[in-house]
Amino acid sequence: MKLILKILFAPVIAVLAIFIWLCAAMLHLSAWVFGIAGTVFGILGLITLLFINTTNGIIILVFAALVSPLGLPMAAAWLIGQMQRFRYFVQDRIYG
């Protein structure tokens, strides 16, 4: 029975490993782009807050916080970590 489970779950674990690797690569690239966007929106939000309109400045600063590396990219990194945790759980249960 254990051999059948090993044969059945080997492709699942391989696909999860490749998917996690691809997601981590995309996360690395998107975090770089979001870091630049967060800086631009932060500067724009600060200028808007001080010189144009307080409400719009706060809205832009909240958006800058979301696209900064501590916003949405951090949530994506957490999600990738949970997928990897699931992969290792399945791998440990079946193979070890």
C-alpha positions in Angstrom: 0.0 0.0 0.0 2.8 2.4 0.9 4.5 1.7 -2.5 1.3 2.6 -4.4 1.1 5.9 -2.5 4.7 6.6 -3.3 4.1 6.0 -7.0 0.9 8.1 -7.0 2.2 11.1 -5.1 5.7 11.4 -6.8 4.3 13.5 -9.7 2.2 15.6 -7.3 5.3 16.4 -5.2 7.3 17.1 -8.3 4.7 19.4 -9.7 4.4 21.2 -6.4 8.2 21.7 -6.3 8.3 23.2 -9.8 5.2 25.4 -9.1 6.7 26.7 -5.9 10.0 27.4 -7.7 8.2 29.4 -10.4 6.1 31.3 -7.9 9.2 32.2 -5.9 10.9 33.5 -9.1 7.9 35.6 -10.0 7.7 36.9 -6.4 11.3 38.0 -6.6 10.7 39.9 -9.8 7.4 41.4 -8.6 8.8 42.5 -5.3 11.5 44.4 -7.2 8.9 46.1 -9.4 6.6 46.8 -6.5 9.5 48.2 -4.5 10.1 50.8 -7.2 6.3 51.5 -7.5 6.0 51.8 -3.7 8.8 54.4 -3.7 7.3 56.4 -6.6 3.8 56.3 -5.0 5.3 57.2 -1.6 7.0 60.3 -2.9 3.8 61.2 -4.9 1.6 60.7 -1.9 3.8 62.8 0.3 3.8 65.6 -2.2 0.0 65.3 -2.6 -0.4 65.2 1.2 1.6 68.3 1.8 0.7 70.5 -1.2 -2.5 69.4 -2.9 -5.1 67.5 -1.0 -4.8 65.7 2.4 -7.4 63.0 1.6 -5.9 62.1 -1.7 -2.4 62.1 -0.2 -3.5 59.6 2.5 -5.1 57.4 -0.1 -1.9 57.4 -2.2 0.2 56.6 0.8 -2.0 53.7 1.8 -1.7 52.4 -1.8 2.1 52.8 -1.6 2.1 50.8 1.6 0.2 48.0 -0.1 2.6 47.8 -3.0 5.7 48.1 -0.8 7.8 45.0 -0.1 6.0 44.7 3.3 2.5 44.7 1.7 1.2 42.4 -1.0 4.6 40.8 -1.8 4.9 39.7 1.9 1.4 38.1 1.7 2.5 36.3 -1.4 5.7 35.1 0.3 3.6 33.8 3.2 1.3 31.9 0.7 4.3 30.4 -1.0 5.6 29.3 2.4 2.3 27.6 3.1 2.4 25.7 -0.2 5.9 24.6 0.5 4.9 23.5 4.0 2.1 21.5 2.5 4.5 19.9 0.1 6.9 18.9 2.8 4.0 17.6 4.9 2.8 15.3 2.1 6.4 14.3 1.3 7.1 13.4 5.0 3.9 11.5 5.4 4.4 9.4 2.2 8.1 8.9 2.0 9.3 9.2 5.5 
